Amino acid sequence: MLKKFIIERNIPGVGRSSEEQMREMAQKSNSVIAQLGTGIQWRESYVTDDKIYCVYMAENKDLVKEHAKKAGFPADKISEINVVMDPTSEGQERFKPMTKENITQTHMS
């Protein structure tokens, strides 16, 4: 089962990157993911002035580290996501841990 991770990448000035530079970073990431196989998936990334926060699905943290190393990207902090909450979470009796069913539902909506 794939787990969900958020990766913090410290890259000074990344928010001023050109569209072409962003495309090149995405292409490099996708190329490495293709080499690593089905045990890792890139979901999305959020770019700020000096950081990129990436959401990945992976079998384990080591695979996320290997992706970062092969792609040449820093992975300054890798955290496994335990719970996803949103504005509708207020009505939940209790939060459910990340399971295969929850992950599928989260990405299908």
C-alpha positions in Angstrom: 0.0 0.0 0.0 1.2 3.5 -0.9 1.6 6.0 1.9 1.1 9.7 1.5 4.0 12.1 2.2 4.7 15.8 2.1 8.2 16.9 1.2 9.6 20.3 2.0 12.3 21.4 -0.5 14.3 24.5 0.4 15.3 26.1 -3.0 16.1 29.8 -2.6 14.4 31.9 -5.3 12.4 29.0 -6.7 9.3 31.2 -6.8 10.9 33.4 -9.4 11.6 30.5 -11.7 10.4 30.8 -15.3 7.7 28.6 -16.7 10.4 26.8 -18.7 12.4 26.1 -15.6 9.3 24.8 -13.8 8.6 22.5 -16.8 12.1 21.2 -16.7 11.8 20.4 -13.0 8.5 18.5 -13.6 10.1 16.7 -16.6 13.1 15.6 -14.4 10.8 14.4 -11.6 8.6 12.5 -14.0 11.6 10.9 -15.6 13.0 9.6 -12.3 9.5 8.4 -11.2 9.3 6.4 -14.5 12.7 4.8 -13.6 11.6 3.9 -10.0 8.4 2.2 -11.0 5.0 2.0 -9.5 6.0 2.4 -5.9 6.0 6.2 -6.1 3.7 8.8 -7.5 3.9 12.6 -7.6 0.5 14.2 -6.7 1.1 17.9 -6.7 3.5 20.7 -5.5 3.0 24.1 -4.0 5.7 26.7 -4.9 6.4 29.6 -2.5 9.2 32.2 -2.7 12.0 29.9 -1.4 10.4 26.5 -1.0 8.4 23.8 -2.8 6.0 21.6 -0.8 5.4 18.3 -2.7 2.8 15.7 -2.1 3.8 12.2 -3.0 2.4 8.7 -2.7 5.1 6.1 -2.0 5.7 2.7 -0.5 8.1 4.2 2.0 10.2 7.3 2.9 13.4 5.7 1.5 11.8 5.7 -2.0 11.0 9.4 -1.6 14.6 10.1 -0.6 15.9 8.0 -3.6 13.7 10.1 -6.0 15.1 13.3 -4.6 18.7 12.1 -4.9 18.3 10.9 -8.5 16.3 14.0 -9.6 18.8 16.3 -7.9 16.2 18.0 -5.7 16.6 18.6 -2.0 14.3 16.8 0.4 14.9 18.8 3.5 12.0 17.4 5.4 9.8 14.3 4.6 6.7 13.7 6.7 4.2 10.9 6.4 0.7 12.3 6.3 -1.5 10.6 8.9 -4.8 12.5 8.5 -6.3 14.8 5.8 -8.8 17.3 7.0 -10.7 20.0 5.3 -13.7 22.4 6.1 -16.1 19.4 6.1 -14.0 17.7 8.9 -16.0 19.7 11.5 -18.9 17.3 11.3 -16.8 14.1 11.6 -17.2 12.0 14.8 -13.6 11.1 14.6 -10.8 11.3 12.1 -9.8 8.2 10.2 -6.2 7.3 9.7 -4.9 7.2 6.1 -6.0 3.9 4.6 -6.1 2.6 1.0 -9.9 3.5 0.9 -9.4 7.0 2.4 -6.5 7.7 0.0 -8.6 6.6 -3.0 -11.6 8.7 -1.8 -9.4 11.8 -1.3 -8.1 11.6 -4.8 -11.3 10.8 -6.5 -13.2 13.8 -5.2 
